[in-house]
């Protein structure tokens, strides 16, 4: 004969309540540590830094004219540095950004309109308007990713003393106005020249160009020459007040 155990009603009610809470309570999120590990193939969010620039600017991380003037005034003026020891290989690019995308493909996607990518993240269609010359392009192969402050110019103005990690960050910076999709022709015309030696042929871009160059140099603590600073001032003077 099985003996029946009587459970008080209050105790039974409490047990049922705990069971319900345990089933419906919040679950622990499955996030891991941030780092350089490649995201899993199932990740659907865009790579870091893939956000479109805001306002009328085409570059991310832009500051207003007044802030740019303050940044420019604070930059250290120094003669052009030496190119001794320089190599583009000392600036790791293009770095992987996740989802099989490297920095180049991320910038092409960010700076274009209706950009379609294949399974390897390569841009296969889209439209791009080049800031420097105002040219509209529909073939990604005709676009270059320009370093606003060229790698060689960075070397001459302070990057020669950086470690490999900082050079990699400089060469793949998706947060500040350092990378921009422009026509290959305009990018190669610019080369590694500073603003006193080369200016975008479309003067309408000078305000953005001057603010971007100044912000990048300020962010990375790079120096400017007197002629460079003078031309940057001229470019900032083209900004609407």
C-alpha positions in Angstrom: 0.0 0.0 0.0 1.5 3.4 -1.1 1.3 6.0 1.5 0.0 9.4 0.2 1.9 12.5 1.2 -0.2 15.6 1.7 1.4 18.8 0.4 0.0 22.1 1.9 -1.6 24.3 -0.7 0.7 27.3 -0.1 3.8 25.2 -0.7 2.3 23.7 -3.9 1.4 27.2 -5.2 5.0 28.5 -4.5 6.5 25.6 -6.4 4.3 26.1 -9.4 5.2 29.9 -9.5 8.9 29.1 -9.4 8.6 26.7 -12.3 6.8 29.3 -14.4 9.4 32.0 -13.7 12.2 29.6 -14.5 10.8 28.8 -17.9 10.0 32.3 -19.0 12.9 34.2 -17.4 15.6 36.0 -19.6 18.2 33.8 -21.2 21.9 34.6 -21.2 23.1 36.2 -24.5 25.6 34.3 -26.6 28.1 37.1 -27.1 31.8 36.4 -27.1 34.9 38.6 -26.6 35.6 41.3 -29.1 38.8 40.7 -31.0 40.4 39.9 -34.3 38.7 36.6 -34.7 36.7 36.3 -38.0 32.9 36.4 -37.4 31.0 33.2 -38.2 29.4 32.9 -41.7 26.0 33.3 -40.2 26.6 36.8 -39.1 24.3 39.2 -40.9 25.2 42.6 -39.5 27.6 44.8 -41.5 31.3 45.0 -40.7 32.5 47.6 -38.2 32.7 51.1 -39.7 30.3 50.3 -42.5 27.9 53.0 -41.5 27.1 55.6 -44.1 28.5 59.1 -43.4 25.9 61.6 -42.2 24.9 65.0 -43.5 26.3 66.3 -46.7 29.7 64.8 -46.2 30.8 61.6 -48.0 33.4 60.7 -45.5 32.9 59.3 -42.0 34.1 61.0 -38.8 34.0 64.5 -40.2 34.2 67.6 -38.0 32.8 71.0 -38.6 34.9 73.9 -40.0 35.5 75.5 -36.6 36.8 72.3 -35.1 39.0 71.7 -38.1 40.5 75.2 -37.8 41.2 74.4 -34.1 42.8 71.1 -35.0 44.9 72.7 -37.7 46.2 75.4 -35.4 47.3 72.7 -32.9 49.2 70.6 -35.4 53.0 70.7 -35.1 54.8 72.3 -38.0 57.9 70.5 -39.1 60.0 70.1 -42.3 59.2 67.1 -44.6 60.6 64.0 -43.1 62.8 61.4 -44.8 61.5 58.4 -46.8 64.4 56.3 -45.6 63.1 52.8 -44.6 59.6 53.3 -46.1 57.7 50.5 -47.7 54.0 50.1 -48.3 54.3 46.6 -46.8 54.9 48.2 -43.4 51.3 49.4 -43.5 49.2 46.2 -43.6 46.3 46.6 -46.0 43.7 45.6 -46.9 42.8 44.0 -43.6 39.9 41.5 -43.3 36.8 43.0 -41.8 34.6 39.9 -41.5 32.1 38.1 -43.8 35.0 37.6 -46.4 35.2 41.4 -46.8 38.4 43.3 -46.7 38.7 47.1 -46.1 38.5 47.9 -49.8 35.2 46.1 -50.3 33.8 47.7 -47.2 34.6 51.2 -48.5 33.2 50.4 -51.9 30.0 49.3 -50.4 29.8 52.3 -48.0 30.6 54.9 -50.6 28.5 53.6 -53.5 24.8 53.5 -54.3 22.9 50.2 -54.9 26.1 48.2 -54.5 25.7 44.4 -55.1 28.4 42.0 -53.8 29.1 38.4 -54.8 29.6 35.5 -52.4 33.3 36.7 -51.9 32.2 40.2 -51.0 33.4 41.7 -54.3 31.4 44.6 -55.7 29.8 43.4 -58.9 27.5 46.4 -59.6 26.7 49.8 -58.2 27.2 53.5 -58.8 30.0 55.7 -57.3 30.5 59.4 -57.5 34.1 60.4 -57.1 34.6 63.4 -54.7 37.8 64.6 -56.2 36.7 65.0 -59.8 32.9 64.7 -59.7 33.0 61.7 -62.1 30.2 59.1 -61.8 31.4 55.5 -62.3 29.4 52.2 -62.6 32.4 49.8 -62.7 34.1 49.1 -59.4 37.3 48.2 -61.2 37.7 51.8 -62.2 37.6 52.9 -58.5 40.5 53.1 -56.1 40.4 53.4 -52.4 42.4 56.5 -51.5 44.1 57.1 -48.2 43.2 60.7 -47.5 46.7 61.1 -45.9 48.8 58.8 -48.1 50.8 56.1 -46.4 54.1 57.7 -47.7 53.0 61.1 -46.5 52.1 59.6 -43.1 55.6 58.1 -43.0 57.2 61.4 -43.7 55.2 63.2 -41.0 55.5 60.8 -38.1 54.4 57.2 -39.0 58.1 56.1 -39.4 58.2 55.9 -35.6 55.0 53.8 -35.2 54.7 50.2 -34.4 53.1 47.7 -36.9 49.7 47.8 -35.1 49.3 51.6 -35.4 50.3 51.5 -39.1 47.7 48.8 -39.8 45.1 50.9 -38.0 46.0 54.0 -40.1 45.9 52.0 -43.4 42.5 50.5 -42.6 40.7 53.3 -40.7 37.0 53.0 -41.2 36.1 55.4 -38.4 37.9 58.6 -39.3 37.9 60.3 -42.8 41.0 58.4 -44.0 39.5 56.1 -46.7 37.5 57.1 -49.7 36.4 55.5 -53.0 37.5 57.8 -55.9 38.3 57.3 -59.5 41.6 55.5 -60.2 42.6 58.5 -62.4 42.2 61.0 -59.6 43.9 58.8 -57.0 46.9 58.2 -59.1 47.2 61.8 -60.0 47.3 62.6 -56.3 49.9 60.0 -55.6 51.5 60.6 -52.1 51.4 64.4 -52.4 50.3 66.8 -49.7 47.6 69.5 -50.3 50.2 72.2 -51.2 51.3 70.0 -54.1 48.0 68.5 -55.2 44.4 69.6 -54.8 41.3 67.9 -56.0 40.4 69.3 -59.5 36.8 69.8 -58.4 37.0 72.8 -56.1 33.6 72.0 -54.6 35.4 69.2 -52.7 38.0 71.4 -51.1 36.1 72.0 -47.9 35.6 68.3 -47.2 39.2 67.5 -48.3 40.7 70.1 -46.0 38.6 69.1 -43.0 39.3 65.4 -43.6 43.1 65.8 -44.1 43.3 68.0 -41.0 41.3 65.6 -38.9 43.3 62.6 -39.9 46.6 64.3 -39.1 45.2 65.5 -35.8 43.9 62.1 -34.9 47.3 60.4 -35.5 49.5 63.2 -34.2 51.2 63.8 -37.6 53.1 67.0 -38.5 52.4 69.5 -41.3 54.7 71.7 -43.2 54.2 75.5 -43.5 53.1 75.3 -47.2 50.8 72.4 -46.3 49.2 74.3 -43.5 48.7 77.4 -45.7 46.9 75.4 -48.3 44.7 73.6 -45.8 43.7 77.1 -44.5 42.8 78.0 -48.0 40.7 74.9 -48.4 38.9 75.5 -45.1 38.2 79.1 -46.2 36.0 77.6 -49.0 33.6 76.1 -46.4 30.3 77.9 -46.0 30.2 79.8 -42.7 
